[in-house]
Amino acid sequence: MQDTGIIILAAGSSSRLGTAKQLLDYQQKPLVQHAVEQAMSSDPACVIVVVGADAEAVAGTLVDHDVKICYNDDWSTGMASSIRKGIEALLNDHPLLTRCIFSVCDQPFLEAHHFMQLHENQLESQKGIIASAYADTLGVPVLFSNFYFPLLQQLQGDQGAKKIIAAYPDDVVAVAFDKGSVDIDEPADLRYLIQEMVSVSEAKAIIKKHAHFVRTGIKTLSESLGYTVAEQIISKYDIPGFRQSSMDGYALKFEDHNNRLEIVGEMRAGKQSDVTLLSGQAMRVFTGAPIPTAADTVVMQERVYREGDWITVADEQLTLGMHVREKGSEAEKGTLALAQGTVLTPAALGFLAGIGCEKLLIFEPPKVAIIVTGDELKELGQPLFFGQVYDSNSIQLRAALQKAGIETVQVFHATDDPAALEKILGQALLASDLVLLVGGVSVGDYDFVVQSALAQSVRPHFHKVKQKPGKPLFFGTKDETVVFGLPGNPSSALTCFYLYVLPAIDRMMQRPDSVCYSKAVTTVDYPKNSGLTHFIKAHSMEGKVLPLHAQESYRLQSYAQANCLLVIPEESTGIVAGEEVQVIVLP
């Protein structure tokens, strides 16, 4: 295809979708990147990408690709301006090309062989237009011979290639592209981008990539335990602000330590006036007290002989400067006291109090909404009737969030009605940074979570994970808000929280992982089929781990006794007693 250039139109604003379609994820890459890579794989003379709305972001996804970026400042006037810009760039760089193919960036099922089919059909038929056929129409990708280049440059407004196709029906060959009708124009179309099944590692990588919400706020020291510092802390003072004794003893000049010394007073902690020590003198000092001017050493009180107001040093190990804390030895004025990203432990708070820091800029926790779905759920305190169960998910998830340091949690209950769920989700998305939809995430007749999420323009990233429990797991984003669709079975929901939601929260709060991995030796055999990673409720102690009873996804009794999850990898067919295995230590 070295006689053919490919022009990808990617300048639109995606107004009906509400978000830049070019940047939507498909197969773990931006949709525009998918289109470009398929075009490049067909081995054309060149690939030109016309950008307009969100130009910098779109072009930024292609920096590692050998394509020409063509900026269309007039993109808002309609598609014709992008077609003209693309042809102009093509002829400037490759004036001898005899064909060009126009394509768009939002056809997820577009592949390299579609471009190659257009080219092959043109060579065979010698027709000037080779168009893709789908849904009773002809459209992109479409190949034009150079005869049509001037006509393409004359298009105006919203006129696209279809105008020329319709005007020259005798010079058109149709090539079947059945899935070409699938493009991403409206929120409902987002379902075509969902990865139906990903591995555990893929799911974690996708979440890590997209859970990047960060918000900062001011808190007092007493409110800051467990948070992460969002700025460098610079000491405003020398701490200590004076030379200080680290022992109860006597301050003296080291050059006098072999002489009999007169005690001329005492310095205690909190003393606000300074004195000067003369040769032949010593001063009684206490831990934390200032050192008199001219004194340079402190001898411990146990290492002297005292007779009235005189002492003799009896410390052969005494050295110059011993037991003296120099000014600024804890923190020097104007220097870094605590780095950004430090987790605030009790010791860190004590240190900051010691240097006079009253308030801190920290990474704030996300605001979370829990939406529990299901007509069968009843709140605690209400009587149960046939077919009903108590809602345990909101209780356990709220408790897990509280333990994770989340301060703001709203709980909503939605019936199995898509309109009602969509309305509640819309409210939650506006008020929250993280939304947990619980139940209704599978493929049953009354599972509406994915449908409602797409209707609210949530960008889907995956819908199922190769794991047990918790295979039906939805993950998506809307702007900066992260959305999880957790399974309704309580054990599955809690496992997915620990595996995926909690790491996302840790990332949002810029802190180390709350979930720890370790090794232990299993005490029993545990067979399984390959294909899914298993997370087994278990109890670990003294380097050994025992899988517990009641592993079914709806049962919490064994979870209440578990302190870890035993991990059996996707490819494994089970473990045997005495085998070393990976365990996830529950927080």
C-alpha positions in Angstrom: 0.0 0.0 0.0 2.9 2.3 -0.6 0.9 4.2 -3.2 -1.8 5.0 -0.6 -2.1 7.4 2.4 -4.5 7.0 5.3 -6.2 10.0 6.9 -7.8 9.4 10.3 -10.4 12.1 11.2 -10.2 12.6 15.0 -11.1 16.3 15.4 -14.7 16.2 16.7 -15.9 17.2 20.2 -18.0 14.1 20.9 -20.9 16.4 22.0 -23.5 13.6 22.1 -21.2 11.4 24.2 -20.2 14.0 26.7 -16.5 13.0 26.7 -13.7 12.8 24.2 -14.2 9.6 22.3 -10.7 9.7 21.0 -9.4 9.1 24.5 -11.7 6.3 25.5 -10.0 3.1 26.5 -10.3 0.1 24.2 -8.2 -2.9 24.7 -6.1 -1.0 27.3 -5.2 1.9 24.9 -6.9 5.1 23.7 -9.4 4.5 20.9 -7.6 6.8 18.5 -4.4 4.9 19.2 -6.2 1.7 18.2 -7.3 3.2 14.9 -3.8 4.5 14.2 -2.1 1.2 14.9 -4.5 -0.7 12.7 -3.8 1.8 9.9 -0.1 1.5 10.3 -0.3 -2.3 10.3 -1.7 -2.1 6.7 1.7 -0.6 5.6 0.5 2.6 3.9 2.8 5.3 2.6 1.8 7.5 5.5 -0.8 8.0 8.2 -2.2 11.5 8.9 -4.3 12.2 12.0 -6.4 15.3 11.9 -7.1 16.7 15.4 -9.1 19.6 16.7 -11.1 19.4 19.9 -8.9 18.1 22.7 -6.0 18.3 20.2 -3.1 18.3 22.7 -4.5 15.3 24.6 -5.3 13.3 21.5 -1.9 14.1 19.9 -0.2 13.2 23.2 -1.4 9.6 22.9 0.4 9.2 19.6 3.9 10.6 20.4 5.5 7.2 20.0 3.8 6.6 16.6 5.2 7.4 13.2 2.3 9.6 12.1 1.8 13.1 11.0 -0.5 15.2 13.3 -2.5 17.8 11.4 -4.1 20.5 13.5 -7.5 21.7 12.3 -8.4 25.0 14.0 -11.7 25.1 12.2 -12.9 21.7 13.4 -16.1 23.2 14.9 -17.3 24.2 11.4 -17.9 20.5 10.5 -16.3 17.4 9.1 -15.5 19.0 5.7 -12.8 21.2 7.2 -11.0 18.1 8.6 -11.2 16.4 5.2 -9.7 19.4 3.5 -7.0 19.7 6.1 -6.1 16.0 5.7 -5.9 16.1 1.9 -3.9 19.3 2.0 -1.3 17.7 4.4 -1.3 14.5 2.3 -0.5 16.4 -1.0 2.1 18.6 0.6 4.1 15.7 2.0 3.3 13.1 -0.7 2.2 14.8 -3.9 2.6 11.6 -6.0 0.3 9.4 -4.1 -2.6 8.0 -6.2 -5.0 7.0 -3.5 -6.1 7.9 0.0 -8.3 6.2 2.6 -10.4 8.2 5.0 -11.2 6.6 8.3 -12.5 7.7 11.7 -11.2 6.9 15.2 -14.3 5.5 16.9 -14.9 2.2 15.1 -13.6 -0.3 17.7 -13.9 -3.3 15.3 -11.8 -1.7 12.6 -8.7 -3.8 11.8 -5.8 -3.6 9.4 -7.2 -6.0 7.0 -10.1 -3.7 6.3 -7.8 -1.1 4.9 -6.0 -3.8 2.9 -9.3 -5.1 1.4 -10.1 -1.6 0.2 -6.8 -1.3 -1.5 -7.0 -4.8 -3.1 -10.5 -4.2 -4.4 -9.4 -0.9 -6.0 -6.5 -2.7 -7.8 -8.9 -5.4 -9.0 -11.8 -3.2 -10.0 -10.0 0.0 -11.1 -12.9 1.9 -9.6 -12.3 5.3 -8.1 -14.2 4.8 -4.8 -14.1 1.7 -2.6 -16.4 2.1 0.4 -17.2 0.0 3.4 -20.7 -1.5 3.5 -22.7 -1.9 6.7 -26.2 -1.4 8.0 -27.6 -0.7 4.5 -25.2 2.2 3.9 -21.8 3.0 2.5 -19.2 4.7 4.7 -15.8 4.8 6.2 -13.2 3.6 5.9 -13.4 4.6 2.3 -10.7 4.8 -0.4 -10.6 7.5 -3.1 -8.4 7.7 -6.1 -6.6 10.9 -6.8 -9.3 11.9 -9.3 -11.5 12.8 -6.3 -8.9 14.8 -4.4 -10.1 18.1 -5.8 -13.7 17.3 -5.0 -12.8 16.3 -1.5 -11.1 19.7 -1.1 -14.3 21.5 -2.1 -16.5 19.9 0.6 -18.1 22.4 3.1 -19.7 22.4 6.5 -20.9 19.0 7.7 -20.5 17.4 4.2 -18.6 14.2 4.4 -17.4 11.6 2.0 -20.9 10.2 1.5 -21.8 13.1 -0.7 -19.1 12.2 -3.2 -20.0 8.5 -2.9 -23.6 9.2 -3.7 -22.7 11.5 -6.6 -20.6 8.8 -8.4 -22.5 5.5 -7.9 -21.1 3.9 -11.1 -17.5 4.4 -9.8 -18.1 2.7 -6.4 -17.4 -0.8 -5.2 -18.8 -1.9 -1.8 -16.7 -4.0 0.6 -18.5 -5.7 3.4 -17.6 -4.5 6.9 -20.6 -5.7 9.0 -19.3 -4.3 12.3 -18.5 -1.0 10.7 -21.9 0.2 12.0 -20.6 0.1 15.5 -19.2 3.5 16.4 -19.1 5.4 19.6 -21.5 8.3 19.4 -23.7 8.0 22.5 -23.4 6.7 26.0 -25.1 3.5 25.2 -22.4 2.8 22.6 -19.8 2.5 25.4 -20.8 -1.1 25.9 -18.8 -2.0 22.8 -15.6 -0.9 24.6 -16.0 -3.1 27.7 -13.4 -5.8 28.1 -15.6 -8.7 29.0 -12.9 -10.7 30.9 -9.5 -9.6 32.2 -7.0 -11.3 34.4 -6.4 -10.2 38.0 -3.1 -8.5 37.1 -4.7 -6.8 34.1 -7.6 -5.5 36.3 -5.2 -4.1 38.9 -3.1 -2.4 36.2 -6.2 -0.8 34.7 -7.4 0.5 38.0 -4.0 1.8 38.9 -4.0 3.7 35.6 -7.4 5.3 36.1 -7.7 5.8 39.8 -5.7 9.0 39.9 -8.1 11.4 41.7 -6.2 13.5 44.1 -7.5 16.2 46.4 -5.7 18.1 49.1 -6.9 19.9 52.2 -5.7 21.5 55.4 -5.9 19.6 58.7 -4.6 20.2 62.2 -2.0 17.9 63.7 -4.6 16.2 65.9 -6.7 15.4 62.8 -3.8 14.2 60.6 -2.9 10.7 61.8 -2.7 8.2 58.9 -2.8 10.8 56.1 0.0 11.6 53.7 1.7 14.9 53.6 0.9 16.7 50.3 3.8 19.3 50.5 7.3 19.6 51.7 7.5 20.7 55.3 10.2 23.3 55.9 11.3 24.0 59.4 10.6 27.6 60.5 12.9 27.3 63.5 16.1 25.7 64.7 15.1 22.8 66.9 16.3 22.8 69.5 16.7 26.6 69.4 19.5 26.5 71.9 22.3 24.2 72.9 20.7 21.6 75.2 21.7 19.0 77.7 20.8 15.4 77.0 21.5 14.2 80.6 21.2 15.2 84.2 24.7 16.3 85.2 27.1 19.2 85.1 28.0 21.5 82.2 31.6 22.5 82.0 34.4 23.5 79.7 36.1 20.3 78.4 39.5 21.9 78.9 38.7 22.0 82.6 37.6 18.4 83.1 40.7 17.4 84.9 40.4 20.2 87.4 38.4 20.6 90.6 35.4 22.8 89.5 33.1 25.1 91.5 29.3 24.7 91.0 28.0 28.2 90.4 24.3 27.5 89.9 21.9 25.4 87.9 20.0 25.4 84.6 16.7 23.6 84.4 14.4 23.0 81.4 12.3 26.0 80.7 14.9 28.6 82.0 14.6 31.6 79.9 17.8 33.5 80.8 21.3 32.7 79.7 24.5 32.7 81.8 28.1 32.5 80.9 30.4 29.9 82.4 33.9 30.9 83.4 37.0 28.7 83.6 37.1 26.6 86.7 33.3 26.6 87.0 30.6 24.0 86.4 26.8 24.3 86.4 24.2 21.8 87.5 22.0 21.0 84.4 19.0 18.8 83.8 17.8 16.9 80.7 16.5 19.3 78.2 17.9 22.3 79.9 20.0 25.0 78.1 23.8 24.8 78.3 25.5 27.9 79.6 27.4 30.0 77.2 31.1 28.9 76.9 30.2 25.4 78.3 30.9 22.7 75.7 30.5 19.4 77.5 28.1 17.7 80.0 29.3 15.0 82.4 26.7 12.7 83.9 25.9 13.3 87.5 26.8 9.6 88.3 30.4 10.3 87.0 31.5 13.0 89.4 32.5 13.3 93.0 30.7 16.2 94.8 31.8 17.8 97.9 29.6 20.7 98.8 29.8 23.2 95.9 32.7 21.5 94.3 33.0 18.5 91.9 35.7 16.4 90.5 35.1 14.5 87.2 35.5 10.8 87.4 34.7 9.8 83.8 37.7 8.6 81.8 35.4 8.2 78.7 34.4 11.8 78.7 35.0 13.6 75.3 34.5 17.1 74.0 30.8 17.8 73.2 29.5 14.7 75.0 25.8 14.9 76.1 25.3 18.2 74.3 22.5 18.6 71.7 23.6 21.3 69.3 21.2 24.1 68.2 19.3 22.9 65.1 20.4 19.3 65.6 16.8 18.0 65.3 15.7 20.4 62.6 17.6 23.3 61.1 15.7 26.5 60.2 14.9 26.7 56.5 15.7 23.0 55.7 13.5 20.1 54.8 11.9 18.6 57.9 9.5 16.2 56.3 9.2 15.2 52.6 6.0 15.2 50.6 4.5 11.8 50.5 5.4 10.9 54.1 2.6 9.0 55.9 1.8 10.7 59.2 2.5 8.3 62.0 2.3 9.2 65.7 6.1 9.7 65.6 5.8 12.0 62.6 3.1 14.1 64.3 5.2 14.3 67.5 8.2 15.5 65.4 6.1 18.1 63.6 4.7 19.4 66.9 8.3 19.7 68.1 9.2 22.0 65.2 6.1 24.2 65.8 4.0 22.9 62.9 0.3 23.4 63.7 -1.5 22.6 60.4 -0.7 20.4 57.4 -1.6 20.1 53.7 -2.6 16.5 53.3 -4.0 14.3 50.6 -7.7 14.0 51.5 -9.7 10.8 51.4 -12.2 10.5 48.6 -15.9 11.0 49.2 -17.6 7.7 48.8 -21.1 6.7 47.8 -22.4 3.1 48.3 -25.4 2.2 46.2 -26.9 -1.1 47.3 -29.3 -2.6 44.7 -32.0 -5.3 45.1 -35.7 -5.6 45.9 -34.9 -8.5 48.2 -32.9 -6.4 50.7 -34.3 -5.1 54.0 -32.7 -2.8 56.5 -31.8 -4.0 60.0 -34.6 -3.7 62.4 -37.3 -4.5 59.9 -39.1 -7.9 59.8 -38.1 -10.3 57.1 -40.7 -11.8 54.8 -40.5 -14.6 52.3 -37.7 -14.0 49.8 -36.1 -11.2 51.7 -32.7 -10.9 53.3 -31.0 -8.3 55.5 -28.6 -5.9 53.7 -25.2 -6.8 55.0 -23.1 -5.3 52.2 -23.6 -1.6 53.2 -22.7 -2.5 56.8 -19.5 -4.3 56.0 -18.4 -1.9 53.3 -19.0 1.1 55.4 -17.0 -0.4 58.2 -14.2 -1.3 55.8 -14.2 2.2 54.4 -14.1 3.7 57.9 -11.1 1.5 58.8 -9.5 2.7 55.6 -9.8 6.3 56.8 -12.8 7.4 54.7 -14.7 10.2 56.4 -17.6 10.8 54.1 -19.8 7.9 53.1 -23.3 8.1 51.7 -25.4 5.0 51.5 -28.3 4.7 49.0 -30.7 1.8 48.4 -32.0 1.3 44.9 -34.8 -1.0 43.7 -34.4 -3.3 40.7 -35.6 -0.6 38.4 -33.1 0.9 35.8 -34.7 4.3 35.9 -34.5 4.6 39.7 -30.9 3.3 39.7 -29.9 5.6 37.0 -31.3 8.6 38.9 -29.5 7.6 42.2 -26.3 7.0 40.3 -26.5 10.4 38.7 -26.8 12.0 42.1 -23.9 9.9 43.5 -21.6 10.8 40.6 -22.1 14.5 41.2 -21.4 14.3 44.9 -18.7 11.6 45.2 -15.2 10.7 44.1 -15.7 7.0 44.4 -19.0 5.1 43.8 -19.6 1.5 44.9 -22.5 -0.1 43.2 -23.3 -3.3 45.0 -25.3 -6.1 43.3 -26.9 -6.2 39.8 -23.5 -6.3 38.1 -23.9 -9.7 36.5 -26.0 -10.6 33.4 -29.4 -11.5 34.9 -32.7 -10.1 33.8 -32.7 -7.7 36.8 -29.0 -6.7 36.7 -29.0 -3.1 35.6 -25.7 -1.7 37.0 -23.7 -1.7 33.7 -26.7 -0.4 31.7 -27.3 2.5 34.2 -23.6 3.3 34.4 -23.3 3.6 30.6 -26.5 5.8 30.6 -24.7 8.2 32.9 -21.7 8.3 30.6 -19.4 6.2 32.8 -16.5 5.1 30.7 -16.2 1.3 31.1 -12.8 -0.3 31.5 -13.8 -4.0 32.3 -16.8 -6.0 33.4 -15.5 -9.4 34.5 -12.3 -10.7 36.1 -10.8 -14.2 35.9 -11.3 -14.9 39.5 -13.4 -16.7 42.1 -15.2 -15.3 44.0 -16.1 -12.0 42.3 -16.0 -12.8 38.6 -18.7 -10.2 37.7 -16.8 -7.0 38.6 -17.4 -3.7 36.8 -14.9 -0.8 36.7 -15.4 2.5 35.0 -14.7 6.2 35.4 -16.6 9.4 34.7 -14.2 12.4 34.6 -12.3 12.0 37.9 -14.9 9.8 39.6 -14.1 6.1 40.0 -17.0 3.6 39.7 -16.9 0.0 40.9 -19.8 -2.5 40.4 -19.3 -5.1 43.1 -21.0 -8.5 43.2 -24.1 -8.7 45.4 -22.9 -11.8 47.3 -21.4 -10.5 50.5 -18.3 -12.6 50.5 -17.5 -11.7 46.9 -18.2 -8.0 47.5 -15.8 -7.9 50.4 -13.1 -9.8 48.5 -13.3 -7.4 45.6 -13.2 -4.5 48.1 -9.9 -5.7 49.5 -8.4 -6.7 46.1 -9.4 -3.6 44.1 -11.3 -0.8 45.9 -8.9 -0.5 48.8 -5.8 -0.2 46.6 -7.6 2.4 44.6 -8.3 4.4 47.8 -4.6 4.0 48.8 -3.6 5.5 45.4 -6.1 8.4 45.8 -4.7 9.1 49.2 -1.1 8.7 48.0 -0.2 6.2 50.7 1.4 2.8 50.7 -0.7 -0.3 50.0 -3.0 -1.3 52.9 -3.1 -4.9 51.8 0.1 -6.9 52.5 1.2 -10.1 50.7 3.1 -12.8 52.5 4.0 -16.5 52.2 2.8 -19.5 54.2 2.7 -23.2 54.0 -0.7 -24.7 53.4 -1.8 -27.5 55.8 -4.3 -29.2 53.5 -4.8 -30.1 49.8 -7.1 -27.7 47.9 -7.9 -28.8 44.2 -9.3 -26.4 41.6 -9.7 -26.1 37.8 -7.3 -23.9 35.9 -8.7 -20.7 34.3 -9.6 -18.6 37.4 -7.5 -17.2 40.2 -9.0 -18.4 43.5 -9.0 -16.3 46.7 -9.7 -18.6 49.6 -10.8 -17.4 53.0 -8.2 -18.7 55.4 -6.5 -18.4 58.7 -2.7 -18.0 59.0 -0.6 -18.5 62.1 3.1 -19.2 62.7 3.9 -19.6 59.0 1.1 -22.0 58.2 -2.3 -21.3 56.5 -5.5 -23.3 56.8 -8.4 -22.8 54.3 -11.6 -22.3 56.2 -15.0 -24.0 55.6 -17.9 -22.3 53.8 -16.1 -20.8 50.8 -19.4 -20.1 49.0 -19.6 -16.5 47.8 -22.7 -15.7 49.8 -21.3 -16.9 53.2 -19.6 -14.5 55.6 -19.3 -16.8 58.6 -15.9 -18.1 57.6 -14.9 -14.6 56.5 -15.6 -13.4 60.1 -12.9 -15.9 61.3 -10.4 -15.3 58.4 -7.3 -13.2 58.8 -6.0 -13.7 55.2 -6.9 -14.8 51.7 -5.0 -17.8 50.3 -4.2 -17.1 46.6 -4.2 -20.0 44.1 -3.1 -18.6 40.7 -5.2 -18.7 37.5 -3.1 -21.4 35.8 -2.9 -23.7 38.9 -4.9 -26.9 39.3 -4.7 -26.7 43.0 -2.3 -26.9 46.0 -1.1 -29.8 48.2 -0.4 -29.9 51.9 3.1 -28.6 52.6 3.3 -26.3 49.6 4.3 -22.7 50.0 1.6 -20.4 48.9 0.9 -16.7 48.7 -1.5 -15.2 51.2 -3.1 -11.7 51.4 -3.0 -10.4 55.0 -6.4 -8.8 55.6 -6.1 -5.3 57.1 
